[in-house]
């Protein structure tokens, strides 16, 4: 109520957020702490500084084709033949929607056979001559996307959940149906 100006500072790495014309601008992922301060004068003591911390995460738009991302689209679950290598593709983006590569590689894992596939499935095909089929994970710099080649060799028919763990601590998953 003093009417004195309030100043703001961002006490985080410049790779996460910064102040730009009095507004917080996110530029990366991690924790961003903004502190508001108000100095005093001959009539008013300085106000207590107040800080607010929030997490900045990657923008995730879902898995890309040939996998149907049922978690984000509500569409048909992708169905592949056992023994195939399924390329799970996704992009990470900053707050402005620009694709980017995270500093540490994502982690990938899969769950056990969950039983019968969903009622709504859509048969997908994968290129048999993919030169990267042997590479389990890679960053495709030309398409600015991650590709995890999910090998279905030695798996039985059924539904499997595959997970992608990101550097911001969030894990996303997609269900894939395997048939004989």
BELHUWO-V179978 format. One record per residue. N is the residue number from 1. RES is the residue in three letters. OMEGA is omega as a letter, one per 40 degrees, with the letter a starting at -180 (NA if undefined). NEAR is the number of other ideal C-beta (glycine too) atoms within 8 Angstrom. D_CENTER is the distance of its C-alpha to the mean C-alpha in whole Angstrom. Layout:
N;RES;OMEGA;NEAR;D_CENTER
N;RES;OMEGA;NEAR;D_CENTER
This chain:
1;UNK;a;2;42
2;UNK;a;9;44
3;UNK;i;3;42
4;UNK;a;9;41
5;UNK;i;5;38
6;UNK;i;7;35
7;UNK;a;8;33
8;UNK;i;10;29
9;UNK;i;8;28
10;UNK;a;12;24
11;UNK;i;7;24
12;UNK;i;10;21
13;UNK;i;6;20
14;UNK;i;6;21
15;UNK;a;6;17
16;UNK;i;13;16
17;UNK;i;12;18
18;UNK;i;8;21
19;UNK;i;11;24
20;UNK;a;7;25
21;UNK;i;4;29
22;UNK;i;5;28
23;UNK;i;6;25
24;UNK;i;10;21
25;UNK;i;8;19
26;UNK;a;10;16
27;UNK;a;10;15
28;UNK;i;10;12
29;UNK;a;9;10
30;UNK;i;11;13
31;UNK;i;9;16
32;UNK;i;14;18
33;UNK;i;10;21
34;UNK;a;14;24
35;UNK;i;12;27
36;UNK;a;10;30
37;UNK;i;11;34
38;UNK;a;11;37
39;UNK;i;8;40
40;UNK;i;9;44
41;UNK;a;7;47
42;UNK;a;2;51
43;UNK;a;4;50
44;UNK;i;7;47
45;UNK;i;4;45
46;UNK;i;8;42
47;UNK;i;8;39
48;UNK;i;4;37
49;UNK;i;7;33
50;UNK;i;6;30
51;UNK;i;9;27
52;UNK;a;7;24
53;UNK;i;7;20
54;UNK;i;6;17
55;UNK;i;8;13
56;UNK;a;13;11
57;UNK;i;10;7
58;UNK;i;13;5
59;UNK;a;9;6
60;UNK;i;11;4
61;UNK;i;7;8
62;UNK;i;10;8
63;UNK;a;11;10
64;UNK;i;9;13
65;UNK;f;6;16
66;UNK;a;8;18
67;UNK;i;14;16
68;UNK;a;12;16
69;UNK;a;11;13
70;UNK;i;12;16
71;UNK;a;8;13
72;UNK;a;8;13
73;UNK;a;8;16
74;UNK;a;4;18
75;UNK;a;8;20
76;UNK;i;8;22
77;UNK;i;14;20
78;UNK;a;14;20
79;UNK;a;12;23
80;UNK;i;14;24
81;UNK;i;8;27
82;UNK;a;12;27
83;UNK;a;5;28
84;UNK;i;8;25
85;UNK;a;11;22
86;UNK;i;13;19
87;UNK;i;12;17
88;UNK;a;14;13
89;UNK;i;13;12
90;UNK;i;13;8
91;UNK;i;10;8
92;UNK;a;12;5
93;UNK;i;13;8
94;UNK;a;11;10
95;UNK;i;8;12
96;UNK;i;5;14
97;UNK;i;6;12
98;UNK;i;6;13
99;UNK;i;7;11
100;UNK;i;9;11
101;UNK;i;6;10
102;UNK;a;12;9
103;UNK;i;3;13
104;UNK;a;5;12
105;UNK;i;6;12
106;UNK;i;12;9
107;UNK;a;7;11
108;UNK;i;13;12
109;UNK;i;7;15
110;UNK;i;8;17
111;UNK;i;8;19
112;UNK;i;4;23
113;UNK;a;8;24
114;UNK;a;9;24
115;UNK;a;5;27
116;UNK;i;5;28
117;UNK;i;10;26
118;UNK;i;10;25
119;UNK;a;3;28
120;UNK;i;7;26
121;UNK;i;11;25
122;UNK;a;10;25
123;UNK;a;6;26
124;UNK;i;11;24
125;UNK;i;5;25
126;UNK;a;11;24
127;UNK;a;5;26
128;UNK;a;4;28
129;UNK;i;4;28
130;UNK;a;10;25
131;UNK;a;4;26
132;UNK;a;8;23
133;UNK;i;7;23
134;UNK;a;5;24
135;UNK;a;7;21
136;UNK;a;7;19
137;UNK;i;10;16
138;UNK;i;7;16
139;UNK;i;8;14
140;UNK;a;9;16
141;UNK;a;6;17
142;UNK;i;4;19
143;UNK;a;6;16
144;UNK;a;9;13
145;UNK;i;11;11
146;UNK;i;13;11
147;UNK;i;12;13
148;UNK;a;13;14
149;UNK;a;15;18
150;UNK;a;12;18
151;UNK;i;6;22
152;UNK;i;13;24
153;UNK;i;7;27
154;UNK;i;2;29
155;UNK;i;9;27
156;UNK;i;6;29
157;UNK;i;6;28
158;UNK;a;12;26
159;UNK;i;14;23
160;UNK;i;14;20
161;UNK;i;11;17
162;UNK;a;15;14
163;UNK;i;12;11
164;UNK;i;14;8
165;UNK;a;9;8
166;UNK;a;14;6
167;UNK;i;9;8
168;UNK;i;11;8
169;UNK;a;6;9
170;UNK;i;9;7
171;UNK;i;7;7
172;UNK;a;12;7
173;UNK;i;9;10
174;UNK;i;13;13
175;UNK;a;12;17
176;UNK;i;15;19
177;UNK;i;13;23
178;UNK;i;15;25
179;UNK;i;9;29
180;UNK;NA;4;32
